[in-house]
Amino acid sequence: MLKSLNQLRRVRKAVVGAKRAVYVRVWGMDIHPTATFSLSARFDRTHPRGVHVGERSYVALEAIVLSHDMTRGKKTHTRIGKHCFVGAGSIVLPGVTVGDGSIVAAGAVVTRDVPPRSIVAGSPARVIRSGISVGPYGRLLTPQPGEGSGEGSGEGSGGRSGEPGTVVQLP
């Protein structure tokens, strides 16, 4: 008997790994080995070589990443950068680049490029916040008290990179 659903994490990880292998080896998509996605996320299979997902990015529940537009006869490359989060039910349209360290809110329809280190939301998606700091998989990080307040402590000081609460700056 399962005590917790967390006991199924290994199974889920194996299934996602197998699905990624099919996407990469069979369909020819460019999904980084450290990127992960919901099992219900959908990647374009009409032009699969146009799908690119960067390292430590996450594509959530029922999000759609398109790389073709049949009405305009367009096949192009759609890129999701490093350390990004694409929210549940969002749609990333063909030819869009989601910049490194960005977050796409749930239900957003991304029609234009997203600048690095930004949060976008809405339909069509608009930048609602810029200059954010994120960790792996687009987890929004908040500065520790005293950081960024002009007290001379640089961002990310006082801890190893990757510790909870530390700010990770992308190049």
Secondary structure in CASP SS format (residue, H / E / C, confidence):
PFRMAT SS
TARGET T0000
AUTHOR 0000-0000-0000
METHOD secondary structure of the structure
MODEL  1
M C 1.00
L C 1.00
K C 1.00
S C 1.00
L H 1.00
N H 1.00
Q H 1.00
L H 1.00
R H 1.00
R H 1.00
V H 1.00
R H 1.00
K H 1.00
A H 1.00
V H 1.00
V H 1.00
G H 1.00
A H 1.00
K H 1.00
R H 1.00
A H 1.00
V H 1.00
Y H 1.00
V H 1.00
R H 1.00
V H 1.00
W C 1.00
G C 1.00
M C 1.00
D E 1.00
I E 1.00
H C 1.00
P C 1.00
T C 1.00
A C 1.00
T E 1.00
F E 1.00
S C 1.00
L C 1.00
S C 1.00
A C 1.00
R E 1.00
F E 1.00
D C 1.00
R C 1.00
T C 1.00
H C 1.00
P H 1.00
R H 1.00
G H 1.00
V E 1.00
H E 1.00
V E 1.00
G C 1.00
E C 1.00
R C 1.00
S C 1.00
Y E 1.00
V E 1.00
A C 1.00
L C 1.00
E C 1.00
A C 1.00
I E 1.00
V E 1.00
L C 1.00
S C 1.00
H E 1.00
D E 1.00
M C 1.00
T C 1.00
R C 1.00
G C 1.00
K E 1.00
K E 1.00
T C 1.00
H C 1.00
T E 1.00
R E 1.00
I E 1.00
G C 1.00
K C 1.00
H C 1.00
C C 1.00
F E 1.00
V E 1.00
G C 1.00
A C 1.00
G C 1.00
S C 1.00
I E 1.00
V E 1.00
L C 1.00
P C 1.00
G C 1.00
V C 1.00
T E 1.00
V E 1.00
G C 1.00
D C 1.00
G C 1.00
S C 1.00
I E 1.00
V E 1.00
A C 1.00
A C 1.00
G C 1.00
A C 1.00
V E 1.00
V E 1.00
T C 1.00
R C 1.00
D C 1.00
V E 1.00
P C 1.00
P C 1.00
R C 1.00
S E 1.00
I E 1.00
V E 1.00
A E 1.00
G C 1.00
S C 1.00
P C 1.00
A C 1.00
R E 1.00
V E 1.00
I E 1.00
R E 1.00
S E 1.00
G C 1.00
I C 1.00
S C 1.00
V E 1.00
G C 1.00
P H 1.00
Y H 1.00
G H 1.00
R C 1.00
L E 1.00
L C 1.00
T C 1.00
P C 1.00
Q C 1.00
P C 1.00
G C 1.00
E C 1.00
G C 1.00
S C 1.00
G C 1.00
E C 1.00
G C 1.00
S C 1.00
G C 1.00
E C 1.00
G C 1.00
S C 1.00
G C 1.00
G C 1.00
R C 1.00
S C 1.00
G C 1.00
E C 1.00
P C 1.00
G C 1.00
T C 1.00
V C 1.00
V C 1.00
Q C 1.00
L C 1.00
P C 1.00
END
